[in-house]
Each structure stands twice: as C-alpha cells, then as structure tokens.
Amino acid sequence: MMIKKGTQHLETQRLILRRFKPSDAKFMYKSWATDNEVCRFLSWNPHKDLSETEHIIKGWIKDYENDDKYNWVIELKDISEVIGQISIMHFNEKYSSCSVGYNISRSFWGNGIMTEALKAVINYLFEEIGMNRIEARHNTQNPASGRVLQKSGMKLEGILRQVKVDKYGEFYDLAVYSILKSDLRLQ
Ligand SMILES: CC(C)(COP(=O)(O)OP(=O)(O)OC[C@H]1O[C@@H](n2cnc3c(N)ncnc32)[C@H](O)[C@@H]1OP(=O)(O)O)[C@@H](O)C(=O)NCCC(=O)NCCS
C-alpha cells in the first residue's frame, strides 16, 4: 500500500532537498537551466530567457497540489544555493513503482552530490511512501549517470538498444537500472 506524501523536505549531510519556490528561478537559470552540457542527454534544451525558467517553476509549484508529485530542488547547505533537481516520473500506484531523473549544475559535478541526493530519495520512497520498485534509465553515452545509479545501490537490468531518438535525431541505447525494496535487506 502506497502512502502518498508528496514532496516533503529531506536533509542529508550536505544537502537540503525541498520544494521549488518562485525565487529559485534566477538561480536555476544561471546555474544549470542555460547549460548545454547539463541537458545534453536530457529531453529539454537550454532556456533562452529567465521567463522560461520562471514559467516552468510556476508549473512545478502548481503540481505540488497533487500528492503523487515528487520534485525536489537540491540546495547545498554550505552556500545556501540551489544547484540541481531530482524528481520522480511514471508514478504508478497500482504497481508501487516509479522512475527517477536528476541533474546538477556543472560546477558541482564529481563530488558525490547526486549520489547523496538519490540515496535520500530512494530511502524516502521505500520507507515513507511504500514504493516497491524504483527505476532509472540513462543514455549509455552518459556513464556518469550510470555511476550514480551503481553507487546508490541500483542494479543494471539490461540495455535497450537504439530504443529512442535523441533531440539531435540519433538513435541511442538506454541502460535500465532498478532497485527493489527487498534489495535493501541484501545490502
Ligand atoms: C550525471 C550527474 C547527475 C552526476 O552527478 P554528480 O553529482 O557528479 O555524481 P557523483 O559525483 O555522485 O558521481 C559521478 C560519478 O561518475 C563518474 N564519471 C564522471 N564522468 C564519467 C565518465 N565520462 N565516464 C565514467 N564515469 C564518469 C565520476 O567519477 C563519479 O564516479 P566515482 O565516484 O566512482 O568517481 C551530473 O553529471 C549531471 O547533472 N549531468 C547532466 C544531467 C544528466 O545527465 N542527468 C542524468 C540523466 S539520466
């Protein structure tokens, strides 16, 4: 049985994971929304104007009215600045499953930050929401994302070959990872 609690405040040693607020727009815009490298393997393109970021955040804030929306902005405690995002897609109540996606500002890559955030989200979804299966997929040309999944205890299930076409018009392979509630007992 799932208990839908929505996007609750989570905290780790270095991070605060919380709901977006309108004032995050200017930080998100300067920190990652305009960076072509950050969205290289993602479906969206760099924002061209701050109003684009404001508009998207407004929509996410409205989404918080639904308790099956899980979308955190990641704040680094040290500098009290927002540096990235982690969110849940494909929330499936019937099967107690979902998938997870994330990104952070390029200047903070390689410090274990996303692994720290993902572990907290996995823990929350299993312990508080009653999730049974969490899935994540990454383009095989983006191995850093695969490392985050491995370091967070997720297991590779297989590769979907040329399963999609990217925004540049090229087919690409997706690596599928998952973690089950029952895996936690094995770690
Ligand atoms: C993927 C991403 C979230 C990783 O965040 P991060 O905070 O740097 O992740 P971590 O520091 O926890 O771990 C990154 C790991 O990838 C490794 N890595 C980085 N570049 C790599 C590469 N080209 N090949 C193999 N491993 C790589 C790092 O060495 C590190 O592993 P290690 O701890 O074993 O050394 C970040 O790079 C990002 O936001 N990218 C753009 C958005 C994106 O691609 N999102 C995922 C879509 S599926």
The ligand as an SDF file (V2000), in Angstrom:
LIG
                    3D

 48 50  0  0  0  0  0  0  0  0999 V2000
   25.0170   12.6640  -14.0500 C   0  0  0  0  0  0  0  0  0  0  0  0
   25.1560   13.6780  -12.9220 C   0  0  0  0  0  0  0  0  0  0  0  0
   23.7980   13.8770  -12.2540 C   0  0  0  0  0  0  0  0  0  0  0  0
   26.1490   13.1540  -11.8900 C   0  0  0  0  0  0  0  0  0  0  0  0
   26.1320   13.9820  -10.7490 O   0  0  0  0  0  0  0  0  0  0  0  0
   27.3900   14.0330   -9.7560 P   0  0  0  0  0  0  0  0  0  0  0  0
   26.9710   14.7460   -8.5260 O   0  0  0  0  0  0  0  0  0  0  0  0
   28.5800   14.4990  -10.4860 O   0  0  0  0  0  0  0  0  0  0  0  0
   27.5420   12.4690   -9.4420 O   0  0  0  0  0  0  0  0  0  0  0  0
   28.5450   11.7830   -8.4200 P   0  0  0  0  0  0  0  0  0  0  0  0
   29.6820   12.6950   -8.1130 O   0  0  0  0  0  0  0  0  0  0  0  0
   27.7280   11.2570   -7.2850 O   0  0  0  0  0  0  0  0  0  0  0  0
   29.0650   10.5400   -9.2610 O   0  0  0  0  0  0  0  0  0  0  0  0
   29.5460   10.6960  -10.5920 C   0  0  0  0  0  0  0  0  0  0  0  0
   30.3980    9.5070  -10.9470 C   0  0  0  0  0  0  0  0  0  0  0  0
   30.5470    9.4380  -12.3680 O   0  0  0  0  0  0  0  0  0  0  0  0
   31.9200    9.3310  -12.6740 C   0  0  0  0  0  0  0  0  0  0  0  0
   32.1170    9.8790  -14.0110 N   0  0  0  0  0  0  0  0  0  0  0  0
   32.0970   11.1650  -14.3960 C   0  0  0  0  0  0  0  0  0  0  0  0
   32.3100   11.2540  -15.7240 N   0  0  0  0  0  0  0  0  0  0  0  0
   32.4630    9.9930  -16.1750 C   0  0  0  0  0  0  0  0  0  0  0  0
   32.7270    9.4140  -17.4340 C   0  0  0  0  0  0  0  0  0  0  0  0
   32.8380   10.1770  -18.5340 N   0  0  0  0  0  0  0  0  0  0  0  0
   32.8420    8.0780  -17.5240 N   0  0  0  0  0  0  0  0  0  0  0  0
   32.7040    7.2830  -16.4400 C   0  0  0  0  0  0  0  0  0  0  0  0
   32.4470    7.7780  -15.1950 N   0  0  0  0  0  0  0  0  0  0  0  0
   32.3290    9.1170  -15.0860 C   0  0  0  0  0  0  0  0  0  0  0  0
   32.6130   10.0730  -11.5730 C   0  0  0  0  0  0  0  0  0  0  0  0
   33.9780    9.7060  -11.4960 O   0  0  0  0  0  0  0  0  0  0  0  0
   31.8010    9.5690  -10.3710 C   0  0  0  0  0  0  0  0  0  0  0  0
   32.1240    8.2380  -10.0430 O   0  0  0  0  0  0  0  0  0  0  0  0
   33.1530    7.8620   -8.8460 P   0  0  0  0  0  0  0  0  0  0  0  0
   32.5650    8.4340   -7.5950 O   0  0  0  0  0  0  0  0  0  0  0  0
   33.1950    6.3760   -8.8690 O   0  0  0  0  0  0  0  0  0  0  0  0
   34.4610    8.5100   -9.2000 O   0  0  0  0  0  0  0  0  0  0  0  0
   25.6750   15.0560  -13.4290 C   0  0  0  0  0  0  0  0  0  0  0  0
   26.8230   14.8290  -14.1780 O   0  0  0  0  0  0  0  0  0  0  0  0
   24.6580   15.7920  -14.2700 C   0  0  0  0  0  0  0  0  0  0  0  0
   23.8490   16.5550  -13.7540 O   0  0  0  0  0  0  0  0  0  0  0  0
   24.7020   15.5810  -15.5910 N   0  0  0  0  0  0  0  0  0  0  0  0
   23.7870   16.2440  -16.5100 C   0  0  0  0  0  0  0  0  0  0  0  0
   22.3620   15.7620  -16.3740 C   0  0  0  0  0  0  0  0  0  0  0  0
   22.2280   14.2710  -16.5850 C   0  0  0  0  0  0  0  0  0  0  0  0
   22.8920   13.7110  -17.4350 O   0  0  0  0  0  0  0  0  0  0  0  0
   21.3480   13.6590  -15.8000 N   0  0  0  0  0  0  0  0  0  0  0  0
   21.1240   12.2230  -15.8510 C   0  0  0  0  0  0  0  0  0  0  0  0
   20.2650   11.8500  -16.9910 C   0  0  0  0  0  0  0  0  0  0  0  0
   19.9370   10.1040  -16.9950 S   0  0  0  0  0  0  0  0  0  0  0  0
  1  2  1  0
  2  3  1  0
  2  4  1  0
  2 36  1  0
  4  5  1  0
  5  6  1  0
  6  7  2  0
  6  8  1  0
  6  9  1  0
  9 10  1  0
 10 11  2  0
 10 12  1  0
 10 13  1  0
 13 14  1  0
 14 15  1  0
 15 16  1  0
 15 30  1  0
 16 17  1  0
 17 18  1  0
 17 28  1  0
 18 19  1  0
 18 27  1  0
 19 20  2  0
 20 21  1  0
 21 22  1  0
 21 27  2  0
 22 23  1  0
 22 24  2  0
 24 25  1  0
 25 26  2  0
 26 27  1  0
 28 29  1  0
 28 30  1  0
 30 31  1  0
 31 32  1  0
 32 33  2  0
 32 34  1  0
 32 35  1  0
 36 37  1  0
 36 38  1  0
 38 39  2  0
 38 40  1  0
 40 41  1  0
 41 42  1  0
 42 43  1  0
 43 44  2  0
 43 45  1  0
 45 46  1  0
 46 47  1  0
 47 48  1  0
M  END
$$$$
